[in-house]
Structures are given as structure tokens and as C-alpha cells.
């Protein structure tokens, strides 16, 4: 592809938290590489009458404290109030210590799995910090994510249990079978309470179809070095799509998910865009990719090839959804998108009708919406022998109630 690129600081047309100076400063600092223009803007913003408490709280909520510390410390440390500098420095040091601890445990578990002939791929966590950000301390990591083959999932889980990990949720055998069908991971926490492991056999629940062929994922693995040890890592093209899906699951309501995309692209110019786009097309995930790229470009100044930007501009739905994210991501409300809005977003972020329909059907099924409720029985009273008819009535009432969702399938 033509590698001519266009760079922006942020899209100033986007109504981001009423264009607060604190938010613009946070966006300028939420990257590992800043231009002279961005550095100058950071310096000017710091001279403003900032609400530093709001800035730090927002950075913590969006899990970008290390980047905020790093860039303020490099660009204009003396302009930052001493107390704020101290808080940022302590936060950065604690995050680095925590990530070193997670790294040690991750390497131990990868070696444990290898010793028991269980192939495993670490992703996100410390691995992504090094691979995408270039520094273990630049990314806030909460837990460890490890992918294994589905046929190895019970063996891997039993190994973790033997190491002191416990299921976050106790499940019966029938519940466990249902989880394997609907979900994509086990949530385990060590009994010491210091580390959690998400043990994956996939990347999404069934309400977000993402049929990434495990065969090709494992065939394209690339070795990376983490704390002096060589471990497998997904190819950048595969990792890009996985991260796009990961952010899409949360409707991109956390800035660190967008940073993951931006830093992966920024630090891996060898990324094969033709392959990534074609794979997204085959998986029905083109729109998720475009939304992620729009957010990375508009909010974090990510440089994209001109041909990729041309590819992005034809999906008006993706542009509208990206704008919706920009309008809501820095809302002071804990959950800025209501349930119906989130469900609508999740449906609209798919370009294929079959994926839209599958997403909605599985979301309804998983939520128990199809189980008859007290309101259904109040709506019409049926004799006991006819009670199975409530299962026919229920979908009609659900479709009527959630007409907005059905309308968005058209």
C-alpha cells in the first residue's frame, strides 16, 4: 500500500467532554511518542488553570496514569505542581513493581504449561506492554490473559488450581458446560489475592461472533523476549484484530483500549495492512477495525497509511459509531451508554446481517429474556396445561419492547 501518511494531534471537531483542557492534556500525554507540536501543546495546557484532581482521577479511570506521568515528566516537570508530580511518580513506580510481579508469574505459568505439553499464548498484560508500548512500565495491567487450545482447557485449569488458583465463580457441571458453549474464558484468582488469570479458549462470547481460526493464529506466532525469556506472541495483524474486538466488547469506553491500538500500530510499522483488512473482512469484523482506527487517529494522532484512511472513509456507520464513542468516553457518568444504547452499538458495529442477527439472538438468549416472566403471565393468564405457550408469547413481547434494536437490523 501507499505509505504516504497524515498526522493529527486530535480531532478538534469532536465534542469531547466539552473540550476540557484536562481531557486534551490527557489525550496529548496518552502516547509513547510525541511530536514537537504535541510537546508544545502539553506545555501550554499545563500553564492553564487545570483541575489536577479531575485529571488524575480521569487518568486512573482510563488506566493511562503511566503515560501521563512519563510525558509530563519529560516535557515540563517543573510546571506540574509538586504534590501532583509526587502522586504521579509513586503511581508509576507502583505500577512498574506490579507489572514486574505479573511478569514473573506469567513466565512461571508459561513454563508450567510447556512442561505439561500445553501450548499457551500470553496476550495483553505485560506482554502487550513490552510488545506495543516498548516498556513494561508504560501500561497498567490488572491481570494475566493466557490462551490455550480448547481441548487443553480443563488440563490447564486443573494445573492452575494445583498452583493455588481458584475459580472466581463456582459452577455445577451443567453450568460449566454452558459456559464452554457461550463464553471464552475462565476467571481464576490466586488464593493470595495478588494475581488473577483469565484462561482463554477464545476471545469473545457467542453474542459477539469472531470466528478467528485458531489454526492460523497458532501458525503465525512470533517469538518475543520478556524479561530475558522467549515466549510466543500473536502476529501483529492477528493481535490488532483481537485488540479491536476486545475494545468493541466494552464499546470503547476506556481510553487504554484505544491506546493499545495506537501503540501497536505506532511501534510496529511492519504491520501488513492488506492482510489485516482482508482477515477482518473474512471475519465480518471490518467495522470494528475501522472504528478502532478512527478513534486511534482522531484521539491519539495515530499515523495511518493514506490508503487505509481511504478505506475507512467509506463506512459512514463506523464514523457515526466512532463519534458516539468520542461523545461519551469522558462522560462523568459511570456507564454513559445505557443498556439499549450499548446493545444497539454492539449490533451496529457488525457489517454483515448474519452477524447482527446472531449477536442479537445470542444476547437475548444469554440474558434470559426468552424465559417467561411474571409480567408475561400477567399480560395473559393461561391454564397450567397451556403454560408452555408462554415461551411463544415471550419473544413477541420482547420484540415489541426492543423494537429499536430490530429496526437497526434493517
N, C-alpha and C positions, 0 to 999 in steps of 0.2 A: 504493500500500500504506500501511497504518497505520505512521507513523513513530515510534510510541512505542518507546523503546529501553531496554535493560537493560545495565548495565555491570558488569564484574567485573575484579579485578586478575588473579588466576589461579585456576584450579580447584584448590583445596587438597585435594580428594579424590584427585587423580591422584598415583600413586606415582612422582614424577619424581626419579630419581637419589637415592632415599632422602630426598627433601625437603631436600637440602643447601642451606645458606644461600647458598652461592656461586651455585647454579643459580637460586634465587629472585631474587637480586640481578640476575643476568644477564637474566632474563625481565622484571623491572621496568624495566631500562635499555634493552631492545631495542625501543624505540619512539621516535618523534619528538615525541610529545606526551604528557606525563604529568600526571595529576591531582594535587591536593594530597595525596590519600590515598596515592598511589603514591610521591610525593616523600618523605613521612614514613616510609614503609616502607623506602625506599632508605637514608635517614639512619639508621634503626635497625639495618638489616642491616650497614652499614659499621662500626658500633660493635662488631660481633661479632668473634670471633677467626677471621677468614677466612683461607683458604689462597689468597693472592693469585696465586701461581704457577698453581695449578689454574684459577682464574677466568680469567686471561689466556689460558692455553692453550686452555680451552674456548671462550672468545670468538673466538679466532683460528680454531679448527677449524670453528666455525659461522659465521664470516665476519660477525661483528657488532661488531668492535672499535670502529668509528667511533661507533656508538650508545652503547656502554659509556663511551667517553671523554666524549662530549657530555653525557650525563646526570649522570655523576659530577662533571664539571667545573662544571655548572650548579647541582646540588643541594647537594653537600657536598665541595668540592675540598679543604678543609683536613683533612678526616677521612681522606683517602686517603694512604697512605704516599708520601713524596716520590719514591722510586725508581719506584713504580708509576705515579704521575702523569706522570713523565718518559717512561716507556715508552709510555703511552697517548698522550701528546701527540706524540711522534715518530711513532708508528704512524699517528695521524690526519693529520699533515702529509704523510707519505709517500704515504698513500692518496689524499689530495686532489691531490697532484702527479701521481700515476699516472693518476687519473681525468681530469685536465686534458689529459694527453698522449693518453689514449684518445679524448677528445672531439675534439681537434684532428684526429686520424687518421680518426675516424668521419666528421666533416664533410667531410674531403677525399675520402673514398671515396664518400659520398653524392653529392657534386658530380661526381665522376668518372663514376659510373653515370648520372646525369642527363644529362651531356654526351654519353653514348653511347646515350641513349634507353632506359635500363634502369630502370624504376620499382623503387624499393627502400624497404623499411620497416626502420629500425633498431628493435630491441626489446631489453629487458634492458639491461645495461651502463649507460653514462652517461645514456642516455635515460630509463631507469626510475628512476635516482637522482633526476633532476630532476622527472619527472612524478609519481612516487609518494611520494618522500621529501621533495621540495621543496628539496633541497640536493645539489649534486654530491659533496660530501664525506661524506655520511651512509651511502653504500652501498659495500661492497667489490666492485669489478668486476675480473674476471680477463681477459675477452676482449671482442670485439665480435661481436654477433649481428645479421645482416642477412638479411632475407627478400626474395627476388625471385621472379618468376613462373617456373614450372618450365621454360617454353620459353626463358627467358633464362639458365638456369643455366650453360651452357657458355660463353656470351659473357661473363658476369660473372666466372666463374672465370678465363678467359683474361686478362681485364683485371687481375685481382688478381695473377696470375702475372707479367704485364708490369711490375707495380709492385714486384716483389721478393718476393712471397709464394710459398710452396711448399706442395704437398700434404703433410700430415703423414704420409700413408701412400701409398706408390707402388702404383698399381693397373694391371693389364692392362686392355685394352678390355672383356673379358668381366667382370672384377671390377667395373669401373666401371658397366657396365650392370646388374649385380646390385645394386650399391649404390643406384642410382637407383630400382630396384624396391622394395628393402627399407628403405632409410634415408630421411633427411630433410635431411641437411646434408653439406657438405664441410668438413673441418677443415684450415685453412691457417695457416701460421706465417710471419711475415716473416723473411727471411734474417738480419736483425739480431737476431732472437730477442727483441725487445721487445714484440711485439704479435701476437696470434692472432685470426683471424677465423673464425667459424662461419657459412658461407654456406648459408642455408636455402632449400629449396623447399617445406618442410612443417615440421611441429612434432613428429612422432613417427615412430618406426619402425613397421613394419607389425604388430608384436606388441602395439601399443597403439593400436587403431583410434580415430582422432579426425578424422572427415571434415569439418572446418571448411571451408566453401565459400569458396575464395579470392576468388570474385567479390564476395561480401558483405563480406569483410574489407577489400578494397580500396575498395569503395564507401563504407564507413563511416569512412574515415581522417579524423583530425583533426590540424590543424597545431599544433605546439608550438614553443617557442623554446628553443634550446640554444646557449649561448654567443653569443647575438645573432643566430643564424641560424635560419630557419624550416625545419623538417623535418617529414615526415609521421609520424604515430603512430597505432597502433591505438586504436579507441574503447575506453573503459574496460570496457564489457561484454565485448568480444572479448578484451581484454588479461587480464581476470580469468580467463576460461576457459583461455587459453593458459598463464598462470602456474599455474593449478590442475593442468593436465596436466604442466607442467614439474616441479612438486614431486612429483607422483604417480609420475613415472618413477623417482625416487630413494626412493620410499616415505617421503618427508618426513623423511629422516634428517639434514637440515641446517636449523638454525633460520632462516637467512637466507631460505630459500624461504617460510617461514611469515611472516616479516617483510614480504616483498614483497606478499603477500596483504593483510596487516593495514594496511600503509601506503597501498596503492592504495585500499582502502575508506575509510580514515580521511581521506585527502586529496581524495577525490572523492565527496562526498555526493550529487552529481547522478547517480550511477550508477543506471541503470534496472534495478531488481531483477527486475521482471516479464520484461523482455527477456532478461536473463542466465539466469534459471531456465528460461525456455521454450527458449532456444537450447541449454542444457545437456541438456534433455530430448530435443530432436531429435537431438543428437549422441550420446546414450547416455552422457553424462558427468555426470549429476546426482549420482551418489555421490561422484565425485571433487571436485565443487564442495562438497558437504556436508562431506566430510572436511576440506577446506581451511578452511572457515568454522568448523567446530568447533575446530580447532587454533588458529586466529587468536583466537577468542573465549576459549577456555579458558586458553591460554598467554599471550596478549598483551593481553587485555582489550578486544578489538575490539568496538565498539558495532555491533549489528545491529538492524534493524527487528524488531519483535515478530513480524510476520507471517513473516519469514524464519526466525526461530527456531522458530516453529510448524511451518513447512515442514520444517525439519531434524530435528525430534524423532521423525518417523515412520519414519526409516530406521535401524533398530536395527543393521544390519550396518555402516553407516557409523560409528555410535557406537562399536561394538566395534573397528573398524579404527583410528579416531582414538585410542582408549585404548591400542591396541597401539603406536602411534607414541609416545605420551606415556611409555609404559613403557620404550621402547628408545632414544629420540633422544639421551639424555645418557649412554648406556652408555659405559663406559671401553673397551669392545671396539671395534676399528676398524670392523668390519662386524657390527653387533649382530644383524641378521637374516640367518640362513643362506639358502643358495640356494633351498631348497624353501620356506622361510617367505616369502622375497621373491616367489617365483613365485606362491604361494598368495595373498599380499596383492594382487599385480597382477591376478589373476583375480577376486578378491572385490570389488575396487574398481569393477567394472563391474556395472551393474544388469541389463543385457539378456543373455539366454543366448547370443545370436548373437555378442556382443562377447566374452563369456567364452570361448566355443569358438574364435573367431578368434584371440584372444590366445594361448591355449594352443597351438593348432596352429602358429601362426607362430613362437612362441617355441621350440617343439620343432624346427621346420624350420630356423630360423636357427642353432640351436646345433649342428646336425649330428647330433642324436640319432637321426635316422632312417637315418643311414649305418651299415651293418653294421660291427660291431666285432670284435676278436679274441675277446671273451667270447661273442658270438653264435655264432661258428664253433666255439668250444669246447663250447658248450651242445649243439650238434648238428652232426655232421660230414656235409656233403653233397658228393657228387661235383661236380667242376668244372662239368660241364654243367648242374647244377641250382643253381649259386651264386646266380642271380637270386632264388631263393626266400628268401634271407636278408633281402631287402627286405620280404617279407611277414612273416617271423618277427620282425624288429626291432620293429615297432610293438607287437606283443603283449607283448614283453619290457619295452618302455618303459612301456606302460600298467600292467603289473603292478608295476614298480618305483616308479612315481609314482602309485600308487593314491590317495594323499592328495589330489593335485591333481584327479583325476577326481571324487572324492567331493564336492569343493567346487563342482562344476558343478551339482550336483543342488539 
